[in-house]
Amino acid sequence: MSKLLENLLDEPERGKLVYLSANLIEPHPDNPRKNLGDLTELSDSIKQNGILQNLTVVPQGGGGYRALIGHRRLVAAKMAGLTEVPCVIVEMSQKEQLGVMFAENVQRADLTPYEQAECLQMMIDLGETAASVAQQTGLSEATVSRRLRLLKLDKKKFDQAQDRGGASMEQYIKIAEIKSAADRKELLDAVGTDNFNARYRRAVKEQTIKELTPKAIKEAETFAKPAPKGVSNRSSGYREEVRCDIEQWKSGALAVKKPKKSGEYFYYIASYGTIYILLKEEKAAGTTNKISEKEKAARKRRRELSRITEEMYELRREFMMNFTAGLKNKDVLFEYALAQMVGRYAGSLYHTNFDKKPLQEKIEQDPKKTYSIDKDLLKAFYDKDPAAAMTLIVYCNSGDSKESGYYYASFGESMPYHRDNRNLDVLYEYLCRLGYRMCDEEKQLQDGTHPLFQKEG
């Protein structure tokens, strides 16, 4: 309970109970609760029994009042035909009024998170600090800060998401951290659905690439020129020296050795989230850089499928890295572990597709020691949570990777097309039985209905 509300309730002599004409009292314009809900039952109760709890009001000029506490009771009383209502009149500053209304509504769980944020912002606008707002409302400073971030979100979209349900406050905070207003609206449409994680991850990636691309280009320009129009990393007469995912770029990532021959120089290309450093070589006779429009379209589609396939892998990997309900799902774990051992899945634990990286990351192994798994760290992980350790080992043995997908890339002008992947089907079955929820795009990739697929024939 806030200090203001606590003091108001503990000081009965601050205002005496009086009966005021209902017509003299108006709803407080700054009351954070905008939606009063259905007042039919409350109105019927007041008509039958009267108002059992008084209103708290503050005086206005001209002999009128504003309802500080009891907004719903006031409206319901007017609906019931009451001409007078019991009130306690108090004197408060505007800041104090906001604090009391906020605390009273929060205590009753009557405010949506967005309405809380609007009220907190009004208090800040009146000169309060996050610390003083926290003290007056009974919230922590961290909660005040988190609530204020919600004001970056579109209110209509937020209300629709709240009505739909299924979303956590943490997800709304994540959305608020996305800088693009269009992306925030799209994420509010997806929050609470199976598509949210995929769309959020994509928005974060695009935001990171947008922020880092100018920095990566600035580094490239210290020793390279923009590649001529039409030149790609596969063009004849150019040799790819460095390739860097812009999302992973750090200063110095584009470092190259100086050309050995005089007349050789570097070019750079920043395209589709990747920056390439190319070395111009002597062009062989009869070669050309010209690429047909059909091949350009095929290349673009292959890049898109590769990007999406990698994103879906990251979703699967993230789910397994954070999975903690191994013991609860021990029957599922045993079934798939046995399937691996008899060869129905990806082979034994020593199969060449065994991916050590998720396990090494989980046990916090030194990233420089990537050749093998630290047995002592693995044993400590297993001793702490055997089911979680075995669940992750089974996943590592599935052969999952950034290249695990449902398409054949093709070459040249040929468009990529859908291809079944039994291993990935089995992996998805395993993950879904553990609680994983496939997004729409994953389902489209799996059944071949994704718009990027070129139909055979």
C-alpha positions as CSV (number, residue, x, y, z in Angstrom):
1,M,0.0,0.0,0.0
2,S,1.3,3.5,-0.9
3,K,2.2,6.0,1.9
4,L,-0.5,8.4,0.6
5,L,-3.3,5.9,0.7
6,E,-2.1,4.5,4.0
7,N,-2.1,8.0,5.5
8,L,-5.5,8.7,4.1
9,L,-7.0,5.6,5.6
10,D,-5.3,6.1,9.0
11,E,-6.6,9.7,9.4
12,P,-10.4,9.6,9.8
13,E,-10.4,13.1,11.1
14,R,-8.9,14.5,7.9
15,G,-12.4,14.8,6.4
16,K,-15.8,14.3,7.9
17,L,-18.5,12.1,6.3
18,V,-21.1,14.3,4.5
19,Y,-23.8,13.6,1.9
20,L,-23.3,15.5,-1.3
21,S,-25.5,15.9,-4.4
22,A,-24.4,13.3,-7.0
23,N,-24.8,16.0,-9.6
24,L,-22.0,18.0,-8.0
25,I,-19.5,15.2,-8.3
26,E,-17.7,14.4,-11.5
27,P,-15.3,11.6,-12.4
28,H,-11.6,12.6,-11.9
29,P,-10.2,13.3,-15.4
30,D,-6.8,11.9,-14.4
31,N,-8.1,8.7,-13.0
32,P,-5.9,6.0,-14.6
33,R,-8.8,3.6,-14.8
34,K,-10.5,4.4,-18.1
35,N,-12.6,1.2,-18.5
36,L,-15.1,0.9,-15.7
37,G,-16.5,-2.4,-16.9
38,D,-20.1,-3.6,-16.6
39,L,-21.8,-1.6,-13.8
40,T,-25.2,-3.4,-13.9
41,E,-24.7,-5.6,-10.9
42,L,-23.2,-2.8,-8.8
43,S,-26.0,-0.5,-9.7
44,D,-28.6,-3.1,-8.8
45,S,-26.9,-3.7,-5.5
46,I,-26.8,0.1,-4.7
47,K,-30.4,0.4,-5.6
48,Q,-31.2,-2.4,-3.2
49,N,-28.8,-1.7,-0.3
50,G,-27.5,1.8,-0.9
51,I,-23.8,2.7,-0.9
52,L,-22.0,0.7,1.7
53,Q,-18.6,2.5,1.4
54,N,-18.2,6.2,1.1
55,L,-16.5,8.1,-1.7
56,T,-13.4,10.3,-1.3
57,V,-13.6,13.5,-3.1
58,V,-11.6,16.7,-3.6
59,P,-13.2,20.1,-4.0
60,Q,-13.2,22.0,-7.3
61,G,-13.9,25.6,-8.0
62,G,-17.6,26.6,-8.2
63,G,-18.7,24.3,-5.5
64,G,-18.1,21.1,-7.4
65,Y,-16.1,18.0,-6.5
66,R,-14.1,15.3,-8.2
67,A,-14.2,11.6,-7.2
68,L,-10.8,10.6,-6.0
69,I,-11.8,7.2,-4.7
70,G,-15.1,5.5,-5.7
71,H,-15.3,6.3,-9.5
72,R,-17.4,3.2,-10.2
73,R,-19.6,3.7,-7.2
74,L,-20.4,7.2,-8.3
75,V,-21.4,6.2,-11.8
76,A,-23.4,3.2,-10.6
77,A,-25.2,5.3,-8.0
78,K,-26.3,7.7,-10.7
79,M,-27.5,4.8,-12.8
80,A,-29.4,3.6,-9.7
81,G,-31.1,7.0,-9.4
82,L,-29.5,8.2,-6.2
83,T,-29.4,11.9,-5.8
84,E,-27.0,12.0,-2.8
85,V,-23.9,9.9,-2.0
86,P,-21.8,9.6,1.2
87,C,-18.4,11.3,0.8
88,V,-15.3,12.4,2.7
89,I,-13.9,15.6,1.4
90,V,-10.1,15.9,1.4
91,E,-7.5,18.5,0.3
92,M,-4.7,17.2,-1.8
93,S,-2.2,18.5,-4.4
94,Q,-2.5,17.1,-7.9
95,K,0.6,14.9,-7.4
96,E,-1.0,13.4,-4.3
97,Q,-4.3,12.8,-6.1
98,L,-2.5,10.9,-8.8
99,G,-0.6,8.8,-6.2
100,V,-3.8,7.9,-4.3
101,M,-5.8,7.0,-7.4
102,F,-3.0,4.9,-8.7
103,A,-2.4,3.0,-5.4
104,E,-6.1,2.5,-4.9
105,N,-6.6,1.0,-8.3
106,V,-3.5,-1.1,-8.2
107,Q,-4.5,-2.5,-4.8
108,R,-7.7,-3.7,-6.3
109,A,-6.0,-4.9,-9.5
110,D,-8.3,-2.7,-11.5
111,L,-5.6,-1.2,-13.8
112,T,-4.1,-2.6,-17.0
113,P,-0.3,-2.3,-17.1
114,Y,-0.7,0.3,-19.8
115,E,-3.0,2.4,-17.6
116,Q,-0.5,2.1,-14.7
117,A,2.2,3.4,-17.1
118,E,0.1,6.4,-18.1
119,C,-0.6,7.4,-14.5
120,L,3.1,7.0,-13.6
121,Q,4.1,9.2,-16.5
122,M,1.6,11.9,-15.4
123,M,3.3,11.9,-12.0
124,I,6.7,12.2,-13.7
125,D,5.4,15.0,-15.8
126,L,4.4,16.9,-12.7
127,G,8.0,16.8,-11.5
128,E,8.3,13.6,-9.5
129,T,11.3,11.3,-9.8
130,A,11.2,7.5,-10.3
131,A,12.2,7.2,-6.6
132,S,9.5,9.5,-5.3
133,V,6.9,7.9,-7.5
134,A,7.9,4.5,-6.1
135,Q,7.6,5.8,-2.6
136,Q,4.2,7.3,-3.2
137,T,2.7,4.3,-5.1
138,G,4.3,1.5,-3.1
139,L,6.1,0.1,-6.2
140,S,9.8,-0.6,-6.6
141,E,11.8,1.8,-8.7
142,A,12.6,-1.1,-11.1
143,T,8.8,-1.7,-11.5
144,V,8.2,2.0,-12.2
145,S,10.9,2.0,-14.8
146,R,9.6,-1.1,-16.5
147,R,6.0,0.1,-16.6
148,L,7.1,3.4,-18.2
149,R,8.7,1.5,-21.1
150,L,5.2,0.3,-22.0
151,L,4.3,3.7,-23.2
152,K,6.4,3.1,-26.3
153,L,3.7,0.6,-27.4
154,D,0.7,1.3,-29.5
155,K,-2.2,1.5,-26.9
156,K,-4.9,0.0,-29.3
157,K,-2.6,-2.9,-30.2
158,F,-1.7,-3.4,-26.5
159,D,-5.3,-3.5,-25.5
160,Q,-6.1,-6.0,-28.2
161,A,-3.1,-8.2,-27.0
162,Q,-4.4,-7.9,-23.4
163,D,-7.8,-9.1,-24.5
164,R,-6.4,-12.0,-26.4
165,G,-4.3,-13.1,-23.4
166,G,-1.4,-15.6,-23.2
167,A,1.3,-13.0,-22.9
168,S,3.6,-12.1,-20.0
169,M,4.8,-8.7,-18.8
170,E,8.3,-9.7,-19.7
171,Q,7.2,-10.2,-23.4
172,Y,5.7,-6.7,-23.4
173,I,8.9,-5.2,-22.0
174,K,10.9,-7.0,-24.7
175,I,8.6,-5.5,-27.4
176,A,9.1,-2.0,-25.9
177,E,12.9,-2.4,-26.4
178,I,12.4,-2.7,-30.2
179,K,13.2,0.7,-31.8
180,S,11.0,0.3,-34.9
181,A,7.4,1.4,-34.3
182,A,6.2,-0.9,-37.2
183,D,8.0,-3.9,-35.7
184,R,6.5,-3.2,-32.2
185,K,3.0,-3.2,-33.7
186,E,3.7,-6.4,-35.6
187,L,5.0,-8.0,-32.4
188,L,1.9,-6.9,-30.4
189,D,-0.1,-8.7,-33.0
190,A,2.0,-11.9,-32.5
191,V,2.4,-11.8,-28.7
192,G,0.5,-14.6,-26.9
193,T,0.7,-16.7,-30.1
194,D,3.1,-19.5,-31.3
195,N,4.6,-16.9,-33.7
196,F,5.9,-14.5,-31.1
197,N,9.3,-16.0,-30.5
198,A,10.2,-16.2,-34.2
199,R,9.0,-12.7,-34.9
200,Y,10.7,-11.2,-31.9
201,R,14.0,-12.9,-32.7
202,R,13.8,-11.6,-36.3
203,A,13.1,-8.1,-35.1
204,V,16.1,-8.1,-32.7
205,K,18.3,-9.4,-35.5
206,E,17.2,-6.8,-38.0
207,Q,17.6,-4.1,-35.4
208,T,21.2,-5.3,-34.6
209,I,22.1,-5.5,-38.3
210,K,20.7,-2.0,-38.9
211,E,22.8,-0.6,-36.0
212,L,26.0,-2.4,-36.9
213,T,26.0,-2.1,-40.7
214,P,27.3,1.6,-40.7
215,K,30.0,0.7,-38.2
216,A,31.1,-2.4,-40.3
217,I,31.1,-0.3,-43.5
218,K,33.2,2.4,-41.8
219,E,35.8,-0.2,-40.9
220,A,35.7,-1.6,-44.4
221,E,36.2,1.9,-45.9
222,T,39.5,2.3,-44.2
223,F,41.1,-0.1,-46.7
224,A,38.4,-1.0,-49.4
225,K,36.1,0.7,-51.9
226,P,32.4,-0.1,-52.6
227,A,32.2,-2.9,-55.1
228,P,31.1,-1.9,-58.6
229,K,27.4,-2.4,-59.4
230,G,26.6,-5.9,-60.4
231,V,29.7,-7.4,-58.6
232,S,29.0,-10.1,-56.0
233,N,31.2,-12.4,-53.9
234,R,31.0,-15.0,-56.7
235,S,31.9,-12.7,-59.6
236,S,34.9,-13.7,-61.7
237,G,37.9,-11.5,-61.2
238,Y,37.2,-11.1,-57.5
239,R,38.3,-13.4,-54.7
240,E,36.4,-13.4,-51.4
241,E,38.9,-12.7,-48.6
242,V,36.6,-12.1,-45.6
243,R,32.9,-12.9,-45.0
244,C,31.3,-11.6,-41.7
245,D,27.8,-11.8,-40.5
246,I,27.0,-8.2,-39.5
247,E,25.1,-9.3,-36.5
248,Q,28.3,-10.8,-35.1
249,W,30.6,-7.9,-36.3
250,K,33.2,-6.5,-33.9
251,S,35.9,-4.0,-34.5
252,G,38.8,-5.8,-36.3
253,A,36.6,-8.5,-37.7
254,L,37.3,-7.4,-41.3
255,A,41.1,-7.4,-41.0
256,V,42.9,-8.7,-44.1
257,K,46.5,-8.9,-45.2
258,K,47.8,-6.4,-47.7
259,P,47.7,-7.4,-51.4
260,K,50.9,-9.1,-52.5
261,K,50.8,-7.7,-56.0
262,S,50.8,-4.1,-57.0
263,G,47.6,-3.0,-58.6
264,E,45.5,-5.4,-56.5
265,Y,43.0,-3.7,-54.2
266,F,40.0,-4.5,-52.0
267,Y,36.3,-3.9,-52.5
268,Y,33.5,-4.5,-50.0
269,I,29.8,-5.5,-50.3
270,A,27.3,-5.2,-47.5
271,S,24.3,-7.3,-48.5
272,Y,21.5,-9.3,-46.7
273,G,23.1,-9.0,-43.3
274,T,26.6,-10.0,-44.4
275,I,29.6,-7.9,-45.4
276,Y,32.2,-9.3,-47.8
277,I,35.7,-8.1,-48.5
278,L,36.8,-9.0,-52.1
279,L,40.2,-8.8,-53.7
280,K,40.2,-7.8,-57.3
281,E,42.3,-10.1,-59.4
282,E,43.3,-10.2,-63.0
283,K,40.3,-11.0,-65.1
284,A,40.6,-14.1,-67.3
285,A,39.9,-13.7,-71.0
286,G,36.4,-14.4,-72.0
287,T,34.9,-14.2,-68.5
288,T,31.9,-12.0,-67.6
289,N,30.3,-10.8,-64.4
290,K,26.9,-10.6,-65.9
291,I,24.2,-12.6,-64.1
292,S,20.7,-13.2,-65.5
293,E,17.7,-11.9,-63.8
294,K,16.4,-15.4,-63.3
295,E,19.6,-16.4,-61.5
296,K,19.4,-13.2,-59.3
297,A,15.9,-14.2,-58.3
298,A,17.0,-17.7,-57.5
299,R,19.9,-16.5,-55.5
300,K,17.7,-14.1,-53.5
301,R,15.2,-16.9,-52.7
302,R,18.1,-19.3,-51.6
303,R,19.4,-16.6,-49.3
304,E,16.0,-16.0,-47.8
305,L,15.4,-19.7,-47.2
306,S,18.9,-20.1,-45.7
307,R,18.2,-17.1,-43.4
308,I,14.8,-18.4,-42.2
309,T,16.2,-22.0,-41.8
310,E,18.9,-20.6,-39.5
311,E,16.3,-18.6,-37.5
312,M,14.2,-21.7,-37.0
313,Y,17.3,-23.6,-35.8
314,E,18.0,-20.8,-33.3
315,L,14.5,-21.1,-31.9
316,R,14.9,-24.9,-31.4
317,R,18.3,-24.5,-29.8
318,E,17.1,-21.7,-27.5
319,F,14.2,-23.9,-26.3
320,M,16.5,-26.8,-25.5
321,M,19.1,-24.6,-23.8
322,N,16.4,-23.2,-21.4
323,F,14.5,-26.5,-20.9
324,T,14.3,-27.6,-17.3
325,A,11.4,-30.1,-17.1
326,G,13.5,-33.2,-18.0
327,L,12.4,-35.3,-15.1
328,K,8.7,-34.6,-15.8
329,N,9.3,-35.8,-19.4
330,K,11.5,-38.8,-18.6
331,D,9.4,-41.2,-20.7
332,V,9.7,-39.1,-23.8
333,L,13.5,-38.7,-23.1
334,F,13.9,-42.5,-22.7
335,E,12.0,-43.2,-25.9
336,Y,14.1,-40.9,-28.1
337,A,17.4,-41.8,-26.4
338,L,16.7,-45.4,-27.2
339,A,15.7,-44.6,-30.8
340,Q,19.1,-42.9,-31.2
341,M,21.0,-45.9,-29.8
342,V,19.4,-48.3,-32.2
343,G,19.9,-46.0,-35.2
344,R,16.3,-44.9,-35.9
345,Y,17.3,-41.3,-35.3
346,A,20.8,-39.8,-35.6
347,G,23.0,-42.7,-34.5
348,S,24.9,-43.3,-31.2
349,L,26.3,-40.7,-28.9
350,Y,29.5,-40.9,-30.8
351,H,27.8,-40.2,-34.2
352,T,29.7,-37.7,-36.4
353,N,26.7,-35.3,-36.2
354,F,26.9,-34.9,-32.5
355,D,27.0,-31.2,-31.8
356,K,29.1,-30.4,-28.7
357,K,28.5,-26.7,-28.7
358,P,25.2,-26.5,-26.8
359,L,26.5,-28.9,-24.2
360,Q,29.8,-27.0,-23.8
361,E,27.9,-23.7,-23.5
362,K,25.5,-25.2,-20.9
363,I,28.3,-26.5,-18.7
364,E,30.2,-23.1,-19.1
365,Q,33.2,-24.8,-20.6
366,D,36.1,-22.6,-21.7
367,P,35.1,-21.5,-25.3
368,K,38.7,-21.9,-26.4
369,K,38.6,-25.6,-25.6
370,T,36.2,-26.7,-28.3
371,Y,37.6,-30.1,-29.3
372,S,36.1,-32.2,-26.6
373,I,33.7,-31.9,-23.7
374,D,35.1,-31.4,-20.2
375,K,34.2,-34.6,-18.4
376,D,34.3,-33.0,-14.9
377,L,32.0,-30.2,-15.9
378,L,29.7,-32.6,-17.6
379,K,29.6,-34.8,-14.5
380,A,28.8,-31.9,-12.3
381,F,25.9,-30.9,-14.6
382,Y,24.7,-34.5,-14.6
383,D,24.9,-34.9,-10.8
384,K,22.9,-31.6,-10.3
385,D,20.2,-32.5,-12.8
386,P,20.5,-35.9,-14.6
387,A,17.2,-35.4,-16.6
388,A,18.2,-32.0,-17.9
389,A,21.7,-33.3,-18.8
390,M,20.3,-36.3,-20.7
391,T,17.6,-34.2,-22.4
392,L,20.3,-31.8,-23.8
393,I,22.6,-34.7,-24.8
394,V,19.7,-36.3,-26.8
395,Y,19.2,-32.9,-28.6
396,C,23.0,-32.6,-29.3
397,N,22.9,-36.0,-30.8
398,S,20.0,-35.1,-33.2
399,G,22.3,-33.6,-35.8
400,D,20.4,-30.3,-35.6
401,S,22.3,-27.4,-37.2
402,K,21.9,-24.1,-39.0
403,E,21.7,-26.0,-42.2
404,S,18.9,-28.4,-41.0
405,G,15.9,-27.5,-43.2
406,Y,13.3,-28.6,-45.7
407,Y,14.7,-27.4,-49.0
408,Y,17.1,-28.2,-51.8
409,A,19.1,-25.1,-52.6
410,S,19.8,-25.9,-56.3
411,F,22.2,-24.0,-58.5
412,G,22.3,-21.3,-61.1
413,E,18.9,-20.3,-62.4
414,S,17.1,-23.2,-60.7
415,M,14.7,-22.2,-57.9
416,P,15.0,-24.0,-54.5
417,Y,12.3,-26.4,-53.8
418,H,10.8,-28.3,-50.8
419,R,12.5,-31.5,-49.7
420,D,11.4,-33.8,-46.9
421,N,13.7,-34.1,-43.9
422,R,12.8,-37.2,-41.8
423,N,15.4,-36.4,-39.1
424,L,14.1,-32.9,-38.6
425,D,10.5,-34.3,-38.5
426,V,11.5,-36.6,-35.7
427,L,13.3,-33.8,-33.9
428,Y,10.2,-31.6,-34.0
429,E,8.1,-34.4,-32.7
430,Y,10.5,-34.8,-29.8
431,L,10.6,-31.0,-29.1
432,C,6.8,-30.7,-29.3
433,R,6.3,-33.5,-26.8
434,L,8.5,-31.6,-24.5
435,G,6.3,-28.5,-24.9
436,Y,7.8,-26.7,-27.9
437,R,5.3,-24.8,-30.1
438,M,6.0,-24.6,-33.8
439,C,5.3,-21.2,-35.3
440,D,3.4,-20.9,-38.6
441,E,6.6,-20.4,-40.6
442,E,8.1,-23.7,-39.3
443,K,4.9,-25.5,-40.2
444,Q,5.0,-24.0,-43.7
445,L,8.6,-25.0,-44.2
446,Q,7.8,-28.5,-43.0
447,D,4.7,-29.2,-45.2
448,G,6.1,-27.3,-48.3
449,T,3.5,-24.5,-48.3
450,H,6.0,-21.7,-47.6
451,P,5.8,-19.0,-50.4
452,L,9.5,-19.2,-51.0
453,F,9.3,-22.8,-52.4
454,Q,9.4,-23.3,-56.1
455,K,7.1,-26.1,-57.1
456,E,8.8,-28.9,-59.0
457,G,7.9,-29.4,-62.7
